Amino acid sequence: MLQKNNKCFVTVVLMEFKIGKRLIVYAGEKGKKQKTQIFVDTEIKRVAFDQKDLHPSDIFSKLEATFSDNTRNIFEKNK
């Protein structure tokens, strides 16, 4: 749950491509140029991120995608 005075943002977009649907997650700190872009490809059951931007673990403690066949992809911050 996000608080009103939270310094972070998360935006999610679902797009249709020839190969199927792709969920794109943008997240970062408000007012900063750097962000993370996470791509969730539902057809090939894969999670990737834009290498030119922040790594997802720079923003999230843990990010998990579970697909309909129970395939899971997890990004987790090193402890």
Buried (B, 14 or more C-beta within 10 A) or exposed (E): EEEEEEEBBBEEEEEEEEEEEBBBBBBBBEEEEEBBBBBBBBEEBBBBBBEEBBBBBBBBEEBEBEBEEEEEBEBEEEE
